[in-house]
């Protein structure tokens, strides 16, 4: 970001509230670009006794994760995760359980994670190139490689799922 979205003057880096931030160069404007994290929902989707992992079409072979997506204007996180579950997998969410929130600092994102119990036949959208259906024991042993946050989300979901059994 180079120009102020309020008055169109140049933005300058300076210390604001103890951190280096971009602020408007105009003394009469006062705009500050806070760089707040972007909220993203994540869902480990469960259909009957299987869990769904998906590979984004832009990811390398063998890299699978949970379903994720950005909140849209006016959406609550639970509505967003139900929408993303339907858009990306073609199934309908019928039970949504909060797992926790996680920081993904390298992308400046706040991940709001859920275990989503869904029904229907998997019919992935164009963002998903392939998926896996895994039992709880297979999921527990799945190697997420560099996706440490995904592994943490899955661990929390399996903990919650086993508490309901």
C-alpha positions as CSV (number, residue, x, y, z in Angstrom):
1,X,0.0,0.0,0.0
2,X,1.5,3.3,-1.1
3,X,-1.2,5.9,-0.9
4,X,-3.8,6.8,1.8
5,X,-7.2,5.4,1.0
6,X,-8.8,8.4,2.7
7,X,-7.0,11.4,1.2
8,X,-4.6,9.9,-1.4
9,X,-1.4,11.4,0.1
10,X,1.6,9.1,0.4
11,X,1.9,6.7,3.3
12,X,5.1,6.8,5.4
13,X,6.6,4.3,7.8
14,X,6.8,5.6,11.3
15,X,6.5,4.4,14.9
16,X,2.9,4.4,16.0
17,X,1.9,2.8,19.3
18,X,5.3,1.3,19.7
19,X,5.4,-0.5,16.3
20,X,6.5,0.5,12.8
21,X,3.4,1.1,10.8
22,X,2.3,3.0,7.6
23,X,0.6,6.3,8.3
24,X,-0.7,9.1,6.2
25,X,1.9,11.8,5.5
26,X,-0.8,14.5,5.7
27,X,-1.0,16.0,9.2
28,X,-4.7,16.7,8.7
29,X,-5.7,13.2,7.8
30,X,-4.5,10.8,10.6
31,X,-5.0,7.6,8.7
32,X,-3.0,4.6,10.0
33,X,-2.7,1.2,8.3
34,X,-2.9,-1.2,11.2
35,X,-2.2,-4.4,9.3
36,X,-4.7,-6.3,11.4
37,X,-4.9,-10.1,10.6
38,X,-7.4,-11.4,8.1
39,X,-9.9,-13.8,9.6
40,X,-10.0,-17.2,7.8
41,X,-12.2,-20.2,8.6
42,X,-10.9,-23.8,8.6
43,X,-12.9,-27.0,8.7
44,X,-12.0,-30.5,9.3
45,X,-15.1,-32.0,7.6
46,X,-16.5,-35.3,8.8
47,X,-18.9,-37.4,6.7
48,X,-20.3,-40.3,8.7
49,X,-17.2,-41.9,10.2
50,X,-14.7,-40.5,7.7
51,X,-12.7,-37.3,7.7
52,X,-12.0,-35.3,4.5
53,X,-8.6,-33.9,3.6
54,X,-8.3,-31.9,0.4
55,X,-5.5,-30.8,-1.9
56,X,-5.9,-27.3,-3.3
57,X,-5.4,-27.3,-7.1
58,X,-2.4,-24.9,-6.7
59,X,-0.6,-27.1,-4.2
60,X,2.1,-29.7,-4.9
61,X,1.2,-33.4,-5.2
62,X,0.8,-35.1,-1.8
63,X,0.0,-31.9,0.2
64,X,-3.4,-32.2,1.8
65,X,-5.1,-30.0,4.4
66,X,-8.4,-29.0,5.9
67,X,-10.9,-26.8,4.0
68,X,-10.2,-23.1,4.4
69,X,-11.7,-19.8,3.2
70,X,-12.1,-16.1,3.9
71,X,-15.0,-14.6,5.7
72,X,-17.2,-12.5,3.4
73,X,-18.6,-9.2,4.4
74,X,-21.4,-9.6,7.0
75,X,-20.7,-13.3,7.6
76,X,-20.2,-14.9,11.0
77,X,-17.4,-17.5,11.1
78,X,-19.9,-20.4,11.5
79,X,-21.9,-19.3,8.4
80,X,-18.6,-18.9,6.5
81,X,-17.4,-22.4,7.3
82,X,-20.7,-23.9,6.3
83,X,-20.6,-22.0,3.0
84,X,-16.9,-23.0,2.3
85,X,-17.7,-26.6,3.1
86,X,-20.5,-26.6,0.5
87,X,-18.5,-24.6,-2.1
88,X,-15.3,-26.6,-1.9
89,X,-16.7,-30.1,-1.3
90,X,-20.4,-30.0,-2.4
91,X,-21.7,-31.3,0.9
92,X,-24.0,-29.7,3.5
93,X,-22.8,-28.9,7.0
94,X,-25.3,-29.9,9.7
95,X,-23.2,-29.7,12.9
96,X,-20.5,-27.1,13.4
97,X,-18.3,-27.3,16.5
98,X,-15.7,-24.7,17.4
99,X,-12.2,-26.0,17.8
100,X,-10.2,-22.9,18.5
101,X,-8.4,-20.0,16.9
102,X,-4.9,-20.1,15.7
103,X,-2.4,-17.5,14.4
104,X,-0.9,-18.0,11.0
105,X,1.6,-15.1,11.3
106,X,3.5,-15.6,8.0
107,X,0.2,-14.8,6.2
108,X,-1.1,-12.4,8.8
109,X,-4.2,-14.5,9.3
110,X,-6.3,-15.5,12.2
111,X,-7.6,-19.0,11.6
112,X,-10.9,-19.9,13.2
113,X,-11.2,-23.7,13.2
114,X,-14.2,-26.0,13.3
115,X,-15.1,-29.6,13.2
116,X,-17.9,-29.8,10.6
117,X,-20.1,-32.8,10.4
118,X,-21.7,-32.9,6.9
119,X,-23.8,-35.0,4.7
120,X,-24.0,-35.6,1.0
121,X,-21.8,-36.9,-1.8
122,X,-18.5,-35.2,-2.3
123,X,-18.5,-33.1,-5.4
124,X,-15.4,-30.8,-5.1
125,X,-15.3,-27.4,-6.7
126,X,-12.6,-26.2,-9.0
127,X,-10.3,-25.1,-6.1
128,X,-9.9,-28.7,-5.0
129,X,-7.9,-31.1,-7.2
130,X,-8.3,-34.2,-5.1
131,X,-9.4,-35.4,-1.7
132,X,-8.9,-38.2,0.8
133,X,-11.4,-39.9,3.1
134,X,-9.7,-41.1,6.2
135,X,-10.8,-42.9,9.3
136,X,-9.9,-41.4,12.7
137,X,-6.9,-43.7,13.1
138,X,-5.6,-43.0,9.5
139,X,-6.0,-39.3,10.1
140,X,-4.1,-39.5,13.4
141,X,-1.2,-41.0,11.5
142,X,-1.4,-38.7,8.5
143,X,1.9,-36.8,7.8
144,X,1.0,-33.1,7.1
145,X,4.7,-32.3,6.4
146,X,5.3,-28.6,6.8
147,X,1.6,-27.9,7.6
148,X,2.1,-27.8,11.3
149,X,-1.0,-25.6,11.9
150,X,-3.2,-28.2,10.0
151,X,-1.8,-30.9,12.2
152,X,-2.7,-28.9,15.3
153,X,-6.2,-28.3,14.1
154,X,-6.7,-32.0,13.2
155,X,-5.4,-33.1,16.7
156,X,-7.9,-30.8,18.4
157,X,-10.7,-32.1,16.1
158,X,-9.8,-35.7,16.8
159,X,-9.8,-34.9,20.5
160,X,-13.3,-33.4,20.2
161,X,-14.6,-36.3,18.0
162,X,-13.4,-39.0,20.4
163,X,-15.0,-37.2,23.3
164,X,-18.4,-37.6,21.6
165,X,-18.0,-41.4,21.0
